[in-house]
Amino acid sequence: MKLNLHLLKQALLIAKPFWVSKGGRKSWWLLGLLILLLLADTQLNVWFNAQAGEFASALAAREAGRFWHSVRIYLLLLLIAVPEYSAYYFVRDRVGMHWRKALSLRVLERYFRNHAFYQLHAEAAIDNPDQRIAEDINSITQQSVNFVLVLTTAVFQIVAFGHVLWGISGYLVLFLVLYATTVTMLTYGVFGAKMVSLYYQQRRKEANFRFGLVRVRENAEFIALYHGEKQELARVQSLYGILFENYMRRTRWQFGLNFFQYTHSLLMALLPSIVIAPRVLSGELEVGRIVQATGAFAAIMGSLTILVDNMESLAGFAAGIQRVKTLNSHLKRLGVAAGPAGDRIAMVRSERLQFDKVTLQTPNYERTLIRELTASVGSGENLMILGGSGLGKSSLLRMMAGLWNSGTGTIGRPDAGDLLFLPQHTYMIVGTLREQLSYPNLGRVLGDEESREVLERVNLGDLEVRCGGFDGAIDFEKVLSVGERQRLAFARVLLKNPRYVLLDEATSALDRENEEALYGALAATSTTIVSVTHHPELVKFHSQILELTGDGGWLVYPAGRFGMDGSGQEAGGVPRHEEEAVRAKNAK
């Protein structure tokens, strides 16, 4: 019972935002209609049950007129019941879908707000958010409506059939109440918490197994090139083994639950006949009264033990509720919670890209990458970031883009729409060539000439033909090479012309000629370049250097002082003992 109360509380917390909203208030009318249909359904079931008893009594008494009269009434009820049943399920599904739509859209809005979908990677408690949004929300909205209606039906049937059964045997009604209470408490005391836990784990392990297969499909070429089939097969088999083990545990517990449920349900089918048989054999009641009593008894028993009969569904429902509630809670707090000691880099709007005593840490606050960085990048002051692998160059760009904020200090930067980030691996959307070029400004409609011109500038003039025109859709991830995807990303920058572009090894797959051509095209625009690269020959497209020296250290100096021979002179030609002087100069 404690489980049911906790489940009810969580379900109400999830349901409240929808049912008090404007859209939810409209659904109250549908819910009211459902209640009326349930009342009609209950009354029809009572009448059908009465006619079933009338059939048996008429046949036992060999009264043909009485029998055919009952048949005509039954057929008339059937004409009413069929459209009523159909309307009931239609309206029920409509209510569930309206709720699912509202809840899904609200969760999706939070999922894409403030990069929450990105930050969830660091949340170990949230596995497979895609499954929670696509499957769990659908499950809990549809099942919630269904359970409310089932419980309402149970109340109606207890009242309607209780009156019928009380007229036949009051002792049978009292026995039913006591028996149903005992069975429900016993079932949930033994099976409740365990079944919910197993269903929760089953959903999680099913999602992990499916995600493992998706990773194989998405990385098929790399796996084939590495000949990693055996390792991948072993990993997927391991995921399935974990899934299968949990499924077998759930099956064993389900066996015990089924054994218990079927035992009491089969016994209950016999009880009404045993109780009423002496009165029928003595002639006090007609034979049809046994049929009528059995039907009423089964309806009331089903209503009183509804939680027992739906134990498996409730366990799956509870698991879905918990998964959606956990996801919703994390999405609401992402972007608000600070670090262990309240450490968080402040982001303020500025016409320049500037850093004021910024200390950058990894999202889990386990490692400090940069200490007290103070620098400024004005319009046209292209910045090149250098340093050894693992020192935090890409992390620094993520901080500028607003993805990482673990640490202290203040970053001044223009609005997010004035910055564009180009990672090493270019993201290709599912869509047409025109949409690829417009991304992320899908609201902008590019003309053919403008699109053709920018493709020529990035040396992709043949792409229009390969795609079958600008409105042709192909699998860009498979058709284009890594270098072609990087050139397509530069085309996006040239079309958008942002104030700042952040390049993270964005030309790593290009030859020197294409790389310099792209940098030259960018340098000819009003866009300010901030780039991470291991190619020192690109220094000529920058006016200043930020070098990460390790252990959180850094240096900023003019690009003209960088050793053009690419020998990696210490501090780019600035002696170590001058580090503090250079830092103080740049701070001014």
C-alpha positions as a Python dict, from the first residue, in 0.01 Angstrom:
ca = {
    (1, 'M'): (0, 0, 0),
    (2, 'K'): (293, 231, 74),
    (3, 'L'): (415, 162, -280),
    (4, 'N'): (81, 261, -428),
    (5, 'L'): (64, 587, -230),
    (6, 'H'): (418, 681, -337),
    (7, 'L'): (334, 596, -698),
    (8, 'L'): (16, 802, -681),
    (9, 'K'): (207, 1102, -541),
    (10, 'Q'): (468, 1089, -821),
    (11, 'A'): (201, 1045, -1088),
    (12, 'L'): (11, 1349, -958),
    (13, 'L'): (328, 1564, -963),
    (14, 'I'): (384, 1476, -1329),
    (15, 'A'): (16, 1517, -1420),
    (16, 'K'): (-50, 1850, -1244),
    (17, 'P'): (119, 2089, -1495),
    (18, 'F'): (-93, 1956, -1782),
    (19, 'W'): (-429, 1932, -1609),
    (20, 'V'): (-412, 2287, -1472),
    (21, 'S'): (-296, 2433, -1806),
    (22, 'K'): (-523, 2576, -2072),
    (23, 'G'): (-491, 2264, -2286),
    (24, 'G'): (-549, 2043, -1985),
    (25, 'R'): (-866, 2230, -1891),
    (26, 'K'): (-1003, 2149, -2237),
    (27, 'S'): (-930, 1783, -2174),
    (28, 'W'): (-1145, 1794, -1859),
    (29, 'W'): (-1447, 1800, -2093),
    (30, 'L'): (-1324, 1483, -2260),
    (31, 'L'): (-1262, 1329, -1919),
    (32, 'G'): (-1615, 1419, -1811),
    (33, 'L'): (-1748, 1254, -2127),
    (34, 'L'): (-1543, 945, -2043),
    (35, 'I'): (-1704, 925, -1697),
    (36, 'L'): (-2051, 941, -1856),
    (37, 'L'): (-1954, 667, -2099),
    (38, 'L'): (-1825, 460, -1806),
    (39, 'L'): (-2159, 498, -1627),
    (40, 'A'): (-2338, 385, -1940),
    (41, 'D'): (-2094, 97, -1981),
    (42, 'T'): (-2151, -19, -1623),
    (43, 'Q'): (-2530, -8, -1661),
    (44, 'L'): (-2509, -200, -1988),
    (45, 'N'): (-2297, -468, -1817),
    (46, 'V'): (-2560, -502, -1544),
    (47, 'W'): (-2834, -543, -1805),
    (48, 'F'): (-2629, -794, -2004),
    (49, 'N'): (-2564, -992, -1686),
    (50, 'A'): (-2938, -992, -1604),
    (51, 'Q'): (-3024, -1117, -1953),
    (52, 'A'): (-2764, -1394, -1924),
    (53, 'G'): (-2941, -1514, -1610),
    (54, 'E'): (-3277, -1480, -1786),
    (55, 'F'): (-3154, -1704, -2070),
    (56, 'A'): (-3063, -1979, -1828),
    (57, 'S'): (-3387, -1951, -1628),
    (58, 'A'): (-3604, -1953, -1942),
    (59, 'L'): (-3428, -2257, -2081),
    (60, 'A'): (-3449, -2442, -1746),
    (61, 'A'): (-3822, -2366, -1726),
    (62, 'R'): (-3866, -2448, -2100),
    (63, 'E'): (-4047, -2118, -2160),
    (64, 'A'): (-3987, -2040, -2530),
    (65, 'G'): (-4166, -1703, -2529),
    (66, 'R'): (-3968, -1584, -2232),
    (67, 'F'): (-3641, -1698, -2393),
    (68, 'W'): (-3697, -1521, -2726),
    (69, 'H'): (-3813, -1208, -2551),
    (70, 'S'): (-3484, -1204, -2362),
    (71, 'V'): (-3293, -1256, -2688),
    (72, 'R'): (-3463, -952, -2845),
    (73, 'I'): (-3374, -737, -2542),
    (74, 'Y'): (-3013, -861, -2560),
    (75, 'L'): (-2987, -768, -2929),
    (76, 'L'): (-3132, -423, -2858),
    (77, 'L'): (-2872, -371, -2584),
    (78, 'L'): (-2608, -484, -2831),
    (79, 'L'): (-2706, -208, -3076),
    (80, 'I'): (-2653, 47, -2799),
    (81, 'A'): (-2338, -109, -2651),
    (82, 'V'): (-2125, -138, -2966),
    (83, 'P'): (-2112, 237, -3051),
    (84, 'E'): (-2088, 319, -2680),
    (85, 'Y'): (-1783, 94, -2635),
    (86, 'S'): (-1621, 233, -2952),
    (87, 'A'): (-1678, 592, -2839),
    (88, 'Y'): (-1533, 513, -2496),
    (89, 'Y'): (-1200, 384, -2634),
    (90, 'F'): (-1181, 665, -2891),
    (91, 'V'): (-1221, 937, -2628),
    (92, 'R'): (-987, 758, -2386),
    (93, 'D'): (-707, 747, -2645),
    (94, 'R'): (-765, 1113, -2735),
    (95, 'V'): (-717, 1220, -2373),
    (96, 'G'): (-398, 1013, -2345),
    (97, 'M'): (-252, 1156, -2666),
    (98, 'H'): (-330, 1518, -2567),
    (99, 'W'): (-149, 1462, -2238),
    (100, 'R'): (143, 1288, -2404),
    (101, 'K'): (183, 1574, -2652),
    (102, 'A'): (183, 1838, -2377),
    (103, 'L'): (426, 1646, -2151),
    (104, 'S'): (659, 1554, -2439),
    (105, 'L'): (677, 1912, -2565),
    (106, 'R'): (745, 2046, -2214),
    (107, 'V'): (1026, 1793, -2154),
    (108, 'L'): (1171, 1854, -2501),
    (109, 'E'): (1174, 2229, -2441),
    (110, 'R'): (1375, 2172, -2122),
    (111, 'Y'): (1592, 1915, -2299),
    (112, 'F'): (1708, 2171, -2557),
    (113, 'R'): (1725, 2469, -2319),
    (114, 'N'): (2071, 2589, -2208),
    (115, 'H'): (2242, 2289, -2370),
    (116, 'A'): (2075, 2051, -2122),
    (117, 'F'): (2097, 1765, -2374),
    (118, 'Y'): (2475, 1818, -2376),
    (119, 'Q'): (2510, 1849, -2000),
    (120, 'L'): (2323, 1522, -1945),
    (121, 'H'): (2638, 1342, -2062),
    (122, 'A'): (2790, 1421, -1722),
    (123, 'E'): (2480, 1295, -1535),
    (124, 'A'): (2543, 931, -1451),
    (125, 'A'): (2192, 897, -1306),
    (126, 'I'): (2030, 968, -1645),
    (127, 'D'): (2072, 686, -1891),
    (128, 'N'): (1912, 687, -2236),
    (129, 'P'): (1711, 1012, -2217),
    (130, 'D'): (1584, 941, -2569),
    (131, 'Q'): (1400, 631, -2446),
    (132, 'R'): (1255, 821, -2151),
    (133, 'I'): (1113, 1086, -2382),
    (134, 'A'): (996, 859, -2665),
    (135, 'E'): (872, 553, -2476),
    (136, 'D'): (834, 621, -2104),
    (137, 'I'): (627, 937, -2148),
    (138, 'N'): (396, 755, -2388),
    (139, 'S'): (364, 467, -2143),
    (140, 'I'): (282, 673, -1835),
    (141, 'T'): (35, 908, -2005),
    (142, 'Q'): (-164, 632, -2171),
    (143, 'Q'): (-150, 406, -1866),
    (144, 'S'): (-235, 687, -1625),
    (145, 'V'): (-557, 761, -1811),
    (146, 'N'): (-628, 391, -1835),
    (147, 'F'): (-571, 330, -1463),
    (148, 'V'): (-792, 623, -1363),
    (149, 'L'): (-1071, 486, -1579),
    (150, 'V'): (-1018, 131, -1456),
    (151, 'L'): (-1040, 248, -1094),
    (152, 'T'): (-1350, 453, -1174),
    (153, 'T'): (-1504, 152, -1347),
    (154, 'A'): (-1424, -57, -1041),
    (155, 'V'): (-1614, 185, -815),
    (156, 'F'): (-1914, 190, -1048),
    (157, 'Q'): (-1921, -188, -1074),
    (158, 'I'): (-1893, -238, -699),
    (159, 'V'): (-2197, -13, -651),
    (160, 'A'): (-2403, -154, -940),
    (161, 'F'): (-2326, -524, -902),
    (162, 'G'): (-2306, -502, -523),
    (163, 'H'): (-2675, -416, -519),
    (164, 'V'): (-2748, -719, -740),
    (165, 'L'): (-2534, -959, -537),
    (166, 'W'): (-2663, -833, -202),
    (167, 'G'): (-3012, -923, -313),
    (168, 'I'): (-2894, -1279, -375),
    (169, 'S'): (-2652, -1333, -84),
    (170, 'G'): (-2534, -1071, 166),
    (171, 'Y'): (-2278, -1314, 312),
    (172, 'L'): (-2112, -1339, -29),
    (173, 'V'): (-2063, -962, -42),
    (174, 'L'): (-1903, -948, 303),
    (175, 'F'): (-1675, -1238, 220),
    (176, 'L'): (-1568, -1065, -101),
    (177, 'V'): (-1461, -746, 77),
    (178, 'L'): (-1253, -929, 339),
    (179, 'Y'): (-1095, -1163, 86),
    (180, 'A'): (-1004, -889, -162),
    (181, 'T'): (-843, -673, 111),
    (182, 'T'): (-630, -965, 233),
    (183, 'V'): (-518, -1067, -117),
    (184, 'T'): (-424, -710, -216),
    (185, 'M'): (-215, -647, 96),
    (186, 'L'): (-42, -984, 62),
    (187, 'T'): (37, -936, -308),
    (188, 'Y'): (192, -592, -271),
    (189, 'G'): (371, -684, 48),
    (190, 'V'): (546, -978, -119),
    (191, 'F'): (579, -876, -484),
    (192, 'G'): (531, -497, -504),
    (193, 'A'): (872, -336, -449),
    (194, 'K'): (1064, -619, -613),
    (195, 'M'): (856, -614, -932),
    (196, 'V'): (892, -234, -967),
    (197, 'S'): (1270, -259, -926),
    (198, 'L'): (1298, -538, -1183),
    (199, 'Y'): (1085, -350, -1436),
    (200, 'Y'): (1291, -34, -1385),
    (201, 'Q'): (1613, -225, -1447),
    (202, 'Q'): (1459, -402, -1746),
    (203, 'R'): (1377, -73, -1917),
    (204, 'R'): (1727, 54, -1851),
    (205, 'K'): (1900, -260, -1977),
    (206, 'E'): (1677, -281, -2285),
    (207, 'A'): (1775, 76, -2371),
    (208, 'N'): (2147, 4, -2315),
    (209, 'F'): (2130, -299, -2545),
    (210, 'R'): (1951, -101, -2816),
    (211, 'F'): (2199, 186, -2782),
    (212, 'G'): (2487, -62, -2821),
    (213, 'L'): (2341, -179, -3152),
    (214, 'V'): (2289, 182, -3266),
    (215, 'R'): (2656, 259, -3195),
    (216, 'V'): (2760, -32, -3415),
    (217, 'R'): (2542, 98, -3700),
    (218, 'E'): (2666, 457, -3663),
    (219, 'N'): (3033, 352, -3651),
    (220, 'A'): (3017, 61, -3895),
    (221, 'E'): (3296, 191, -4119),
    (222, 'F'): (3540, 250, -3834),
    (223, 'I'): (3471, -91, -3684),
    (224, 'A'): (3521, -257, -4022),
    (225, 'L'): (3847, -70, -4084),
    (226, 'Y'): (3981, -174, -3743),
    (227, 'H'): (3847, -530, -3788),
    (228, 'G'): (3687, -485, -3449),
    (229, 'E'): (3394, -719, -3511),
    (230, 'K'): (3491, -966, -3237),
    (231, 'Q'): (3527, -697, -2972),
    (232, 'E'): (3201, -529, -3073),
    (233, 'L'): (3020, -863, -3080),
    (234, 'A'): (3152, -943, -2732),
    (235, 'R'): (3039, -601, -2604),
    (236, 'V'): (2689, -637, -2750),
    (237, 'Q'): (2664, -994, -2625),
    (238, 'S'): (2763, -873, -2279),
    (239, 'L'): (2486, -609, -2287),
    (240, 'Y'): (2237, -873, -2393),
    (241, 'G'): (2360, -1109, -2124),
    (242, 'I'): (2293, -845, -1857),
    (243, 'L'): (1951, -784, -2012),
    (244, 'F'): (1871, -1155, -2023),
    (245, 'E'): (1980, -1210, -1663),
    (246, 'N'): (1746, -937, -1539),
    (247, 'Y'): (1466, -1072, -1759),
    (248, 'M'): (1506, -1419, -1607),
    (249, 'R'): (1490, -1275, -1254),
    (250, 'R'): (1176, -1085, -1350),
    (251, 'T'): (1029, -1401, -1504),
    (252, 'R'): (1088, -1599, -1184),
    (253, 'W'): (912, -1335, -975),
    (254, 'Q'): (637, -1314, -1236),
    (255, 'F'): (590, -1691, -1206),
    (256, 'G'): (528, -1658, -833),
    (257, 'L'): (287, -1370, -890),
    (258, 'N'): (96, -1559, -1161),
    (259, 'F'): (79, -1870, -942),
    (260, 'F'): (-75, -1668, -663),
    (261, 'Q'): (-314, -1474, -890),
    (262, 'Y'): (-446, -1769, -1086),
    (263, 'T'): (-498, -1978, -773),
    (264, 'H'): (-726, -1726, -610),
    (265, 'S'): (-905, -1635, -935),
    (266, 'L'): (-991, -1998, -1015),
    (267, 'L'): (-1112, -2059, -661),
    (268, 'M'): (-1331, -1751, -677),
    (269, 'A'): (-1499, -1878, -996),
    (270, 'L'): (-1629, -2176, -795),
    (271, 'L'): (-1735, -1999, -475),
    (272, 'P'): (-2065, -1835, -591),
    (273, 'S'): (-2203, -2164, -716),
    (274, 'I'): (-2118, -2340, -388),
    (275, 'V'): (-2283, -2068, -179),
    (276, 'I'): (-2602, -2038, -390),
    (277, 'A'): (-2640, -2402, -500),
    (278, 'P'): (-2839, -2515, -188),
    (279, 'R'): (-3100, -2243, -246),
    (280, 'V'): (-3131, -2338, -613),
    (281, 'L'): (-3155, -2710, -538),
    (282, 'S'): (-3426, -2643, -282),
    (283, 'G'): (-3624, -2446, -540),
    (284, 'E'): (-3592, -2114, -357),
    (285, 'L'): (-3402, -1956, -649),
    (286, 'E'): (-3411, -2014, -1026),
    (287, 'V'): (-3111, -2160, -1210),
    (288, 'G'): (-3051, -1828, -1380),
    (289, 'R'): (-2980, -1669, -1044),
    (290, 'I'): (-2657, -1871, -1024),
    (291, 'V'): (-2550, -1731, -1360),
    (292, 'Q'): (-2647, -1379, -1251),
    (293, 'A'): (-2473, -1417, -914),
    (294, 'T'): (-2158, -1556, -1077),
    (295, 'G'): (-2142, -1261, -1315),
    (296, 'A'): (-2198, -1008, -1036),
    (297, 'F'): (-1947, -1186, -813),
    (298, 'A'): (-1681, -1186, -1086),
    (299, 'A'): (-1740, -814, -1156),
    (300, 'I'): (-1709, -717, -791),
    (301, 'M'): (-1413, -946, -730),
    (302, 'G'): (-1234, -800, -1032),
    (303, 'S'): (-1305, -450, -904),
    (304, 'L'): (-1190, -518, -549),
    (305, 'T'): (-872, -697, -659),
    (306, 'I'): (-796, -461, -945),
    (307, 'L'): (-457, -369, -799),
    (308, 'V'): (-367, -737, -776),
    (309, 'D'): (-478, -817, -1131),
    (310, 'N'): (-283, -519, -1266),
    (311, 'M'): (29, -578, -1059),
    (312, 'E'): (252, -635, -1364),
    (313, 'S'): (120, -327, -1547),
    (314, 'L'): (154, -116, -1233),
    (315, 'A'): (515, -227, -1190),
    (316, 'G'): (600, -118, -1546),
    (317, 'F'): (402, 202, -1492),
    (318, 'A'): (590, 280, -1170),
    (319, 'A'): (922, 225, -1347),
    (320, 'G'): (821, 465, -1623),
    (321, 'I'): (703, 725, -1372),
    (322, 'Q'): (1036, 709, -1188),
    (323, 'R'): (1240, 742, -1508),
    (324, 'V'): (1042, 1041, -1638),
    (325, 'K'): (1041, 1209, -1296),
    (326, 'T'): (1420, 1171, -1265),
    (327, 'L'): (1477, 1309, -1615),
    (328, 'N'): (1242, 1601, -1553),
    (329, 'S'): (1411, 1687, -1223),
    (330, 'H'): (1757, 1689, -1379),
    (331, 'L'): (1643, 1899, -1674),
    (332, 'K'): (1491, 2158, -1443),
    (333, 'R'): (1806, 2203, -1238),
    (334, 'L'): (2063, 2185, -1522),
    (335, 'G'): (2220, 2521, -1580),
    (336, 'V'): (2122, 2633, -1229),
    (337, 'A'): (2321, 2418, -989),
    (338, 'A'): (2675, 2527, -914),
    (339, 'G'): (2981, 2323, -832),
    (340, 'P'): (3077, 2175, -496),
    (341, 'A'): (3181, 2513, -356),
    (342, 'G'): (2951, 2731, -561),
    (343, 'D'): (3220, 2765, -831),
    (344, 'R'): (3087, 2870, -1167),
    (345, 'I'): (3227, 3086, -1445),
    (346, 'A'): (3008, 3391, -1497),
    (347, 'M'): (2897, 3471, -1850),
    (348, 'V'): (2826, 3838, -1931),
    (349, 'R'): (2741, 4012, -2256),
    (350, 'S'): (3023, 4208, -2416),
    (351, 'E'): (3112, 4349, -2756),
    (352, 'R'): (3450, 4177, -2722),
    (353, 'L'): (3552, 3825, -2632),
    (354, 'Q'): (3737, 3872, -2304),
    (355, 'F'): (3846, 3673, -2001),
    (356, 'D'): (3879, 3817, -1652),
    (357, 'K'): (4077, 3589, -1415),
    (358, 'V'): (3912, 3278, -1556),
    (359, 'T'): (4002, 2948, -1398),
    (360, 'L'): (3866, 2659, -1603),
    (361, 'Q'): (3804, 2314, -1457),
    (362, 'T'): (3660, 1994, -1600),
    (363, 'P'): (3281, 1956, -1550),
    (364, 'N'): (3333, 1721, -1255),
    (365, 'Y'): (3574, 1969, -1089),
    (366, 'E'): (3844, 1701, -1071),
    (367, 'R'): (4108, 1881, -1278),
    (368, 'T'): (4211, 2242, -1331),
    (369, 'L'): (4300, 2316, -1693),
    (370, 'I'): (4369, 2693, -1693),
    (371, 'R'): (4431, 2930, -1403),
    (372, 'E'): (4330, 3297, -1389),
    (373, 'L'): (4331, 3360, -1762),
    (374, 'T'): (4309, 3732, -1845),
    (375, 'A'): (4296, 3822, -2212),
    (376, 'S'): (4087, 4001, -2471),
    (377, 'V'): (3997, 3936, -2835),
    (378, 'G'): (3851, 4237, -3012),
    (379, 'S'): (3702, 4257, -3359),
    (380, 'G'): (3962, 4155, -3618),
    (381, 'E'): (4215, 4042, -3353),
    (382, 'N'): (4229, 3681, -3466),
    (383, 'L'): (4352, 3450, -3188),
    (384, 'M'): (4545, 3125, -3232),
    (385, 'I'): (4548, 2882, -2937),
    (386, 'L'): (4849, 2654, -2907),
    (387, 'G'): (4969, 2396, -2660),
    (388, 'G'): (5035, 2028, -2610),
    (389, 'S'): (4764, 1763, -2622),
    (390, 'G'): (4543, 1746, -2315),
    (391, 'L'): (4623, 2094, -2185),
    (392, 'G'): (4270, 2225, -2243),
    (393, 'K'): (4267, 2395, -2585),
    (394, 'S'): (3936, 2241, -2697),
    (395, 'S'): (3797, 2283, -2346),
    (396, 'L'): (3873, 2654, -2366),
    (397, 'L'): (3667, 2676, -2686),
    (398, 'R'): (3381, 2488, -2520),
    (399, 'M'): (3392, 2744, -2241),
    (400, 'M'): (3374, 3029, -2496),
    (401, 'A'): (3078, 2855, -2664),
    (402, 'G'): (2898, 2836, -2327),
    (403, 'L'): (2911, 2456, -2289),
    (404, 'W'): (3149, 2444, -1991),
    (405, 'N'): (3122, 2675, -1691),
    (406, 'S'): (3304, 2483, -1416),
    (407, 'G'): (3549, 2716, -1246),
    (408, 'T'): (3570, 3082, -1150),
    (409, 'G'): (3607, 3418, -1315),
    (410, 'T'): (3409, 3605, -1579),
    (411, 'I'): (3378, 3568, -1955),
    (412, 'G'): (3251, 3857, -2165),
    (413, 'R'): (3123, 3757, -2507),
    (414, 'P'): (2869, 3863, -2770),
    (415, 'D'): (2530, 3698, -2796),
    (416, 'A'): (2528, 3327, -2884),
    (417, 'G'): (2392, 3410, -3229),
    (418, 'D'): (2710, 3609, -3302),
    (419, 'L'): (2936, 3308, -3245),
    (420, 'L'): (2970, 2991, -3450),
    (421, 'F'): (3161, 2683, -3337),
    (422, 'L'): (3326, 2448, -3587),
    (423, 'P'): (3448, 2123, -3428),
    (424, 'Q'): (3688, 1880, -3590),
    (425, 'H'): (3405, 1641, -3676),
    (426, 'T'): (3144, 1832, -3874),
    (427, 'Y'): (2782, 1763, -3788),
    (428, 'M'): (2565, 1672, -4088),
    (429, 'I'): (2192, 1712, -4043),
    (430, 'V'): (1930, 1491, -4210),
    (431, 'G'): (1800, 1708, -4493),
    (432, 'T'): (1874, 1866, -4830),
    (433, 'L'): (2193, 2033, -4948),
    (434, 'R'): (2024, 2373, -4913),
    (435, 'E'): (1937, 2293, -4550),
    (436, 'Q'): (2293, 2173, -4485),
    (437, 'L'): (2428, 2506, -4602),
    (438, 'S'): (2173, 2703, -4399),
    (439, 'Y'): (2229, 2513, -4074),
    (440, 'P'): (2180, 2626, -3801),
    (441, 'N'): (1970, 2906, -3959),
    (442, 'L'): (1704, 2680, -4109),
    (443, 'G'): (1463, 2974, -4127),
    (444, 'R'): (1678, 3132, -4397),
    (445, 'V'): (1597, 3035, -4758),
    (446, 'L'): (1912, 3033, -4971),
    (447, 'G'): (1892, 3102, -5341),
    (448, 'D'): (2060, 2872, -5592),
    (449, 'E'): (2313, 3132, -5705),
    (450, 'E'): (2419, 3221, -5352),
    (451, 'S'): (2454, 2853, -5264),
    (452, 'R'): (2646, 2778, -5583),
    (453, 'E'): (2885, 3067, -5520),
    (454, 'V'): (2971, 2967, -5165),
    (455, 'L'): (3031, 2604, -5269),
    (456, 'E'): (3279, 2727, -5530),
    (457, 'R'): (3459, 2929, -5262),
    (458, 'V'): (3516, 2616, -5049),
    (459, 'N'): (3608, 2399, -5350),
    (460, 'L'): (3285, 2195, -5352),
    (461, 'G'): (3152, 2311, -5687),
    (462, 'D'): (3051, 1958, -5792),
    (463, 'L'): (2839, 1895, -5483),
    (464, 'E'): (2522, 2035, -5640),
    (465, 'V'): (2534, 1771, -5915),
    (466, 'R'): (2625, 1490, -5675),
    (467, 'C'): (2323, 1573, -5457),
    (468, 'G'): (2085, 1602, -5750),
    (469, 'G'): (2035, 1974, -5693),
    (470, 'F'): (2016, 2192, -5384),
    (471, 'D'): (1689, 2030, -5277),
    (472, 'G'): (1827, 1679, -5310),
    (473, 'A'): (1866, 1478, -4990),
    (474, 'I'): (2143, 1223, -4952),
    (475, 'D'): (2321, 1058, -4659),
    (476, 'F'): (2588, 1325, -4622),
    (477, 'E'): (2773, 1133, -4351),
    (478, 'K'): (2833, 843, -4590),
    (479, 'V'): (2868, 1027, -4921),
    (480, 'L'): (3106, 1306, -4815),
    (481, 'S'): (3459, 1252, -4693),
    (482, 'V'): (3576, 1405, -4366),
    (483, 'G'): (3756, 1680, -4555),
    (484, 'E'): (3448, 1758, -4767),
    (485, 'R'): (3236, 1785, -4456),
    (486, 'Q'): (3489, 2027, -4307),
    (487, 'R'): (3475, 2241, -4622),
    (488, 'L'): (3095, 2237, -4608),
    (489, 'A'): (3117, 2365, -4249),
    (490, 'F'): (3325, 2660, -4371),
    (491, 'A'): (3057, 2731, -4629),
    (492, 'R'): (2810, 2765, -4342),
    (493, 'V'): (3041, 3019, -4174),
    (494, 'L'): (3079, 3224, -4492),
    (495, 'L'): (2701, 3234, -4537),
    (496, 'K'): (2628, 3321, -4175),
    (497, 'N'): (2920, 3566, -4139),
    (498, 'P'): (2917, 3562, -3754),
    (499, 'R'): (3114, 3814, -3550),
    (500, 'Y'): (3331, 3534, -3407),
    (501, 'V'): (3403, 3182, -3530),
    (502, 'L'): (3561, 2923, -3300),
    (503, 'L'): (3759, 2664, -3495),
    (504, 'D'): (3863, 2346, -3313),
    (505, 'E'): (4098, 2163, -3551),
    (506, 'A'): (3832, 2241, -3812),
    (507, 'T'): (4074, 2181, -4104),
    (508, 'S'): (4254, 1874, -3969),
    (509, 'A'): (4153, 1656, -4268),
    (510, 'L'): (4248, 1908, -4538),
    (511, 'D'): (4563, 1947, -4741),
    (512, 'R'): (4761, 2266, -4695),
    (513, 'E'): (4628, 2429, -5013),
    (514, 'N'): (4261, 2384, -4918),
    (515, 'E'): (4332, 2476, -4556),
    (516, 'E'): (4500, 2805, -4643),
    (517, 'A'): (4229, 2884, -4900),
    (518, 'L'): (3957, 2845, -4637),
    (519, 'Y'): (4144, 3050, -4377),
    (520, 'G'): (4210, 3314, -4640),
    (521, 'A'): (3840, 3328, -4730),
    (522, 'L'): (3752, 3374, -4361),
    (523, 'A'): (4021, 3635, -4306),
    (524, 'A'): (3874, 3838, -4593),
    (525, 'T'): (3543, 3870, -4408),
    (526, 'S'): (3452, 4069, -4097),
    (527, 'T'): (3448, 3750, -3889),
    (528, 'T'): (3703, 3728, -3607),
    (529, 'I'): (3881, 3391, -3594),
    (530, 'V'): (3963, 3202, -3274),
    (531, 'S'): (4126, 2874, -3369),
    (532, 'V'): (4287, 2572, -3213),
    (533, 'T'): (4534, 2410, -3450),
    (534, 'H'): (4856, 2210, -3459),
    (535, 'H'): (4957, 2370, -3790),
    (536, 'P'): (5197, 2659, -3710),
    (537, 'E'): (5194, 2779, -4072),
    (538, 'L'): (4841, 2914, -4008),
    (539, 'V'): (4982, 3176, -3771),
    (540, 'K'): (4986, 3427, -4058),
    (541, 'F'): (4607, 3446, -4041),
    (542, 'H'): (4616, 3550, -3672),
    (543, 'S'): (4727, 3859, -3487),
    (544, 'Q'): (4789, 3710, -3142),
    (545, 'I'): (4878, 3378, -2981),
    (546, 'L'): (4744, 3218, -2662),
    (547, 'E'): (4977, 2937, -2558),
    (548, 'L'): (4887, 2690, -2284),
    (549, 'T'): (5208, 2590, -2105),
    (550, 'G'): (5079, 2316, -1874),
    (551, 'D'): (4973, 2301, -1509),
    (552, 'G'): (4720, 2575, -1575),
    (553, 'G'): (4982, 2819, -1708),
    (554, 'W'): (4937, 3035, -2019),
    (555, 'L'): (5099, 3308, -2226),
    (556, 'V'): (4956, 3568, -2463),
    (557, 'Y'): (5182, 3743, -2716),
    (558, 'P'): (5170, 3894, -3069),
    (559, 'A'): (5164, 3647, -3357),
    (560, 'G'): (5471, 3815, -3505),
    (561, 'R'): (5684, 3679, -3221),
    (562, 'F'): (5594, 3319, -3299),
    (563, 'G'): (5874, 3106, -3451),
    (564, 'M'): (5765, 3058, -3813),
    (565, 'D'): (5987, 2752, -3852),
    (566, 'G'): (5735, 2556, -3643),
    (567, 'S'): (6009, 2440, -3408),
    (568, 'G'): (5786, 2508, -3111),
    (569, 'Q'): (6021, 2748, -2938),
    (570, 'E'): (5951, 2781, -2570),
    (571, 'A'): (5661, 3019, -2514),
    (572, 'G'): (5658, 3098, -2885),
    (573, 'G'): (5986, 3285, -2855),
    (574, 'V'): (5905, 3443, -2518),
    (575, 'P'): (6146, 3329, -2241),
    (576, 'R'): (5987, 3175, -1934),
    (577, 'H'): (6118, 3443, -1699),
    (578, 'E'): (5922, 3703, -1898),
    (579, 'E'): (5593, 3518, -1846),
    (580, 'E'): (5469, 3735, -1559),
    (581, 'A'): (5561, 4054, -1744),
    (582, 'V'): (5374, 3944, -2056),
    (583, 'R'): (5074, 3845, -1847),
    (584, 'A'): (5070, 4178, -1667),
    (585, 'K'): (5098, 4366, -1997),
    (586, 'N'): (4804, 4178, -2146),
    (587, 'A'): (4599, 4225, -1833),
    (588, 'K'): (4619, 4601, -1890),
}
